[in-house]
Amino acid sequence: MIEAQPEQHRAATRETLSSRIVSWVVGLGLGVLFGVMGTAVSQSTWTVAPGFSLPVGLIVALPAVLLLLVGLRLVLRTRTTAIVAAFGIVVTIFLLSQPSAGGSILVPGNALGVVWTFAPTVIALLVLAWPRFGKN
């Protein structure tokens, strides 16, 4: 009887295919949302002193991306949802940095735009490559 309890616990914690698909859709939606919101605020600055502007948008957006991906890695057993969320972030940033039909650009080629274009990808690679410690 004692040996059956761990097996019952394992069976109760297994994910069904439908719950995995829901987590992937939610992860993709969160990735797209964070990509859109980060792109919207990435150029925001706050002038602290004459000649010095603090990049408030990046200070908010980059840790938000980091916390989303780390949170997904900590809460869920697999990397799959975090990979899907990272894909949503990176693809959204790529699509929003393309010139629109009218010629306007949401992510200009300045320093803030370059950092916003590449830093979420680097963050995603680091978070996804980080090994899982503890029991699986």
N, C-alpha and C positions, 0 to 999 in steps of 0.2 A: 504494500500500500504506500509506503514511503517513497518508493522508486517511481510510482505513477504520478506523483505530484509535480516533479519538474517537467515531465512530458506534457501534462495538462497545462502547465504554465506556458511552456513553449508554444503549444497549439493556440492558446488564447492570445499570445502576443504576435503571432504571425499576421502579416498584412495580406489582405485579399487584393486581387487584381484591381477591383473597383476603387479601393482606398488608395492604392498606388497611383492610379490614373487621376483621381481627384487631387492628390498631393502634387502631381506633376502640373496639372492645370493651374492650381493655386500658386505654385512656384513660378510658373511662366508669367502669370498675371502680376505677381509681386515684382518680378524682374522687369517687366515692361513698365509698371508703375514707377519703380525706382529709377529706371532709365529716363522716363519722361520728366519726372519731377527733378531729378538731378540735372538734366539738360536745361530745364527752365531756370534753375537757380545758379548754374555753374559760373555765370558771368557776373554775379552779384558781388559787389565790393563795398567796403565801408572805409571812408577816408578817416584815418586816425590822426595823421599829421600831414602838413603840406608835403606833397611828393611821395607819400606812403599810403597805399590802400591795402586794407586787409581783405583777402579773398574769402569772404564769409560764405559764399555759395559752396565753394569747394570744401571749406572747413565743416560744413553741414552734410554735404552730399557724399563725400568719400567715406566718412565713418558710417553713414547710413548703409552704404553698399556693403562695407565690411561687416557690420552688425547683422544685416540680413543674412548674408552667406554663412557667417559663423553660427548664427542662431539655427539655421536650417541644418547645418552639420551636427550641431549639438543635440537637437531635438529628435531628428530622424536617424534611423539606423543605417541608411545607405547615403551615398553621395548623389544619387540620381536627381533628387529634387533640387539640391543646390546647383548641380550642373545645369538643369533646365532653367533655374532662376538666373544663373550667370549668363546663359545663352540669351535669355530675354533682355537682360541689361545691355550686353554688348551689341546685340543686333539693333536694339532700339536706339542706342547712341549712334551707331553707324548710319541708320536710316535718317535720323534727325540731323546728322551733320552734312547730309547731301543738300545741294542747293534746290530750293523749291522751284515750281514752274515760273513764279514771278521773279526769281533770282535772289530771294532773301535766304540768309543762312543763320541757323540757330546756334551753331558752334563755329565761331570764327577761328581763323588760324593764328590767334594770339597765344600767349603763354598759358592763360587759363583754359582755353579751348584744347590745346595740346595735352595739358595735364588731364582734363576731363575725358579726352578721347582714349588715352592709354592707361591711366591709373586704375580704373575699374577692371580692366582686363588683367593687369598685374595682380591686383587684389584677389580676383577670382582664381587665378592660377595658384597663388600661394595658399588660399583657403582650401581649395580642392585637393591640392597636393599634400597638405598637412596630414600626417598619419593620425589614425584614431587610437587614442590611448584608452586603456580600460577594457572591460569585458564587452564582447559583442554579442 
